[in-house]
């Protein structure tokens, strides 16, 4: 039986205006060989380049006979919570039939692995954004009220 491995790599940029991705695929004969290409953890250069000029964004293993997707790993970034926030946290999650679902979360440019769920990271960042937007809105309200008072 043969397995197709598809790897999507990117140029390391995480904003829509600068990001560029490309895809490559290869075939292997055994499931064990295929699963070696879907790591459960990504640490700088082990086993895939994760920082620098090129980084792995997604790996998929497809059964060549049935066409069924049997394993995958995908990178997620903490985007949308301030300028350059896509570099604050990274999550590598996916599924392998030998180990089940996995999720590894990293913090910062040094890619330190942290023991926090991606859902908790996203909730915390969303709350941080809400607090910042509330503070801006309150400042604008105070400015508008001062202007109204001045015009009365």
N, C-alpha and C positions, 0 to 999 in steps of 0.2 A: 504494500500500500504506500502511496506517496502523499506528502503533505506540502501545501504551498504556504510559504511564509511571506507575508507582506509587511514591509517596514516603511513607515512614514517618518521622515526626518525633517527637521526645520533648521533655519539659520540662527536660531537662538533668540530672535526678537519675539516679543510677546504682545505687541500692539498690532492692530489690524493694518495699519499703514506701512509697517516695515517687515512684518512676518512673511516668510516665504517657505513653502514646504514642497517636498518631492517624495515620490514613492518608488520603491524597488521591490522586486519579489524574487524568490528562489524556491527551489524544490529540494526536499530531503526525503529519504526512504523510510525513516522510522519516527514514531511519535516522540521518542526520547530526544532525538536530534532536534525535532521541531520545538519541543518544550524548553530546550536550552536557550532558545532565542526569546523566550518570554520570561524575563526575570520578575521576581516578586518584590525586589528592592532595587533601587538605582542609587549607586554611590559613585561619585565622580570617576568616570571611566571604567567602572566595573559593573557589568560586562559591556555596557554600551556607553558611549560618550554622552554625558548628561549636561555638561556645561561647555562653554567655549563656543567655537564657531558652528558646530553642528550638534544637534541633540535629537534623541529619539523622541517622537511624539506619540507613536502608536505602533504596536506590533500585533499582527493577527495571524493565527494558524488555521488553515482551512483543510478539511479532509478532501483529498483529491478525488476520491470515489463518489462521495455523496454531496460534496459542495458545502457541507455543514461547517460553520465556524465553531471550532472546538476549544480554542484558547485565545486570549487577547490580553493586552496591557495598554493602558492609555494614560497620558499625562494631562493633568488639569492644573490651571493656574488661577491665582486669586485676583482675577481681573475685575475692574469696575469699582474699586474702592480707593480711589485716589491715584494720582499720577505715579506711574511706574510700579503700581501695586502688584502687577503680574510677576514680579521678581521676589515678592515677600514670602510667598508660600507656594509649594508645588506638591501635588498629590499624584502618585503612581498607583493606579488601581486596575483590577482586571480579574480574570478567572483562568485557572488551569485545572484540568480534570484530576491531576494527581494531588493537588493541594487545596482546591476549592477557590473561593473568592479571596482576594487580598487587597489591602490598601496600606500604603506607606506614605506618610506625610513628612515633608522636608521644610525647613525654615531657612530663609535668607540665601544669599549668594553662595555661602559655604556649603549649602545643602546639608545642614545638620538634620538628622532624622529625629523627629519628635513623637512623643506618645500621645497624640491627640487625633481625634477623628476629623475627617475632612468636613463633615457636617458642622462640628463645633467651630472649626476655623471659619467657615463661611458665615455662620450665625454671629460670631464675634466681630467679623469684619463688617457685616451688614449693620450691626448695632453701632459700631464706631462711625460708620458713614451717616447713620440716622442722627447721632449726637452732633456731628459736625454740621450737618445741614440744618438742624434745629438751632444751633448757635448762630449760624449765618442769618437765618430767618428772623430770630429775635433781635439781632443787631440791626437789620433792615427795618423792622417794626419800630424799634426805639428811635431810629433816625427819622422815620416818617412821622412819628408822633411829635418829635421835636419840631419838625418842619411845620406841622399843622398848628402847633402851639404858637410858633413864630408868626404865622400868617393870620392868626385870629386877632 
